[in-house]
Amino acid sequence: MYLPAARHFEISEQTRSLLKHAASTTSVSSEKVVSEDGKKLKPSAVLEHAKEARRRIREMWSSFEVGERQIGTKRIFDIEQDDWLEERILVEIDAKSFGQGAIRECFRMKEVNMQERSVPQSPNPDQEVVSFGDISPSARSVGSDEGSEGGFFLVANSLLEMRHSERRRLYVAKRSMQDFQDLDQHRHDCSVDVMHQAMAKHYAELYNQSLRTKLQGDSGHFPHLIDFLLTHMIELEDGRTFGAEAFLFGNYIKHNNNSGGTMGAKKTPQTFSYFTFVKSGRSLMVVDIQGIDDIYTDPVIHFLPCHASGSFRKADSSVNLGIRGFALFLWSHRYNDVDRTLGLPVFALARSELETPVPEQGTCIRDLNAGVGVWDLTSRSGHGNSNVGSSDKVLLSSAPDLDLRASSWDLSFNRPKSSVALPLDLVEAACHMEIAAMYHEGRLSPNAASLRTRAELEAAIFHTAEAAKQGLPEALLALARLASDMDHSDFLPQVSSTDAERPLCLALLKTASNLGVLAAHGAVARLLVDGVYSDKTEEALLVAANCLEKYASDASETGTVPPEPLKHEVCCRHGCSFGWDAHGWEPHSAYARAAELYEHELRSRPGSWAKSRELWSLAAECALEDPRLAKQAMRYTEKAEQEELEEAPAPCDEADRQDALVLRLQGDLQERFQKFAAAFTSAEDALERLLQLAELAANTAAPDASEDLPTAPLKDAGGSSAAPLKEAEVDEDIWALLG
């Protein structure tokens, strides 16, 4: 169970350090202290600030309009036990809100002591009350001299804060401004907010632990720790619900938002967001970091519900952008010293992105989904950032830091089939693809979709390639389309390629096919069968036959259909074929074409005849499922049964095929040829003599050349050679046979 840290009700680490430094000086009244922002402050000035803070706190709560006391239930989410802890309380909630945000409004709330049945009274702003709060006796025994460390620190601490009994019961109650009247929905929303903040607090503890470990033994640095307020939910007996958290006084600062915006130069909040993404195995990211000093509240968590566990699996909300939320932060985040200290990996960005400043703020979710640009890349001056119209082209090979040779790509992925649409090891690749898609859609630029800058197009190519290198199926198909000479108007139409990228196109499609992408099966088969981007070698045709069989098998499967993933659980181009599904195959025709390949082009391979019969049978089964293909099914069946009608010749070696001679003659022609061949040593010699005589007859320029032709050896009854045959002695029917 994560309880509120004591720091929630104390001064910040920066102020504590400032006060200690001032108290340790010999001349407290004259010593000037330099704060982190460069301002010189006297200790007396620090005390004045503390007094002013306390006065403003009292003023804020002095206008509290006491409402009716109500009995309710306080519910706190224990993230370790994945369960809710409950207790009965009495509360008073202010009648009017004192602040509003984009989604919620805030009310002052006081918790009633159930034993005393009393509410802490609003403090009198004119009464000076000095309370040492939770400071240990050893610290108090130092003395009350403001010139000493203990006295100065204790007085400042007491002036800054309310009484311990008061401050532990002053809360801020929050409710939605839109759907709070829908009691069930608002109750769910409040519980989700509480669970999200509990999860953020859990990761803050992990962040602090990791930072302490990394800086252990480093005397030159001290850990800059963070924390989140512990929130709980108040359920009143009338059905209303509120989210509640401890009241903190100070200036709230927003450091980033949930749509890629970064506010200010402080590195710790940005690193914490990135830390949560890495530490969670790329399953969630805590963003919208805001609060006082390094005590944060009201975070937003982008996460993938399919990879969540326990109660958090049902803690989805409208502000969860999932993969797009991850991508927006990663696109705007710049690797910093704190990232390096924690040993966080680098998320690859294009050269043009690294050369541009970080966007200082993002758009709201509504504008982002409507296509309003987050950041204008065209504002960057420099070479290569000119606008590219719809009719202009940017070569794929012009993208910097990108090798498009197929031999330089390692496309061997051994990934088991996953039960979810997007495995965790592909989340980072999906973020790259999401960034490329947002460049295409104009979400990262205010320009029209048909007008991209060269830098944007190069960045889109870079992120598509990064996603493909990690084996994301839709990225493999997208980059293959860009590397082809085929239409890709649905994705980066301004990019063109040359013949040098065609081998990469085929290699990417083969990889997608090996990963089980249906459209890739058919596309690879079509390119190889037609001899596009590759010669029609036996090896290529064998790959084509295998792809045809896989396509027909997968396309005709009628098993259990996996559930459709939520929109934010995958990249926006998840399942997109980028035009590769226009290959023209149907399951029955794919089986039939594979059968033809084994029957003809691959007939020299062992078992090819039996394989072709099997594929013809499968083609017939697929065709029979459609009544319109009845005639086609009959033809496939005849092909499958052809083996029973005519025995296929036994396979033989290449040398045997060259030496074998098969001569089939019908009727009396066979008998007459046998009589003619009887005068020769073999039938081959007889046929050779006939061919020589045929050539002689066709040669009208040398009518007497027959006398000089070599003669085939003849045999008589005694085995001696006989006289050569003359042209007139050859049977006329045999001449007719030879044409």
Secondary structure, DSSP 8 states (H G I E B T S, - for coil): -----GGGGS--HHHHHHHHHHHTSS-TTT--EE-TTS-EE-HHHHHHHHHHHHHHHHHHHHT------EEEEEEEEETTTTEEEEEEEEEEE-SS-SEE-SSEEEEEEEEEBTTTTB------TTS-----TT--HHHHTT-S-TTSHHHHHHHHHHHHS--HHHHTTEEEEEEESSSTTSHHHHHHHHHHHHHHHHHHHHHHHHHHHHHHHHTTT-TT------EE--EEEEEETTS-EEEEEE---S--EE-B-TTS-B-SS-SHHHHHHHHHHHHTTSSEEEE--EEETTEE-S-EEEE-GGG--GGGGG---TT--HHHHHHHHHHH----HHHHHHT-------HHHHTS---S----HHHHHTT--S--GGGS-STT--EE-TT--EEGGGSTT----GGG----------SSSS-GGGHHHHHHHHHHHHHHHTTTSSS-TT-EEHHHHHHHHHHHHHHHHTT-HHHHHHHHHHTSSS--TTS-TTEE--GGGHHHHHHHHHHHHHTT-HHHHHHHHHHHHTTSSS---HHHHHHHHHHHHHHHHHHT--S-------GGGS-TTTT--TTTTTT---HHHHHHHHHHHHHTTTTTSTTHHHHHHHHHHHHHHHHHTSGGGHHHHHHHHHHHTHHHHS-------HHHHHH-------THHHHHHHHHHTTBSSHHHHHHHHHHHHHHHH-TT-TTGGGGS----B--TTS-------GGGS-HHHHHHH-
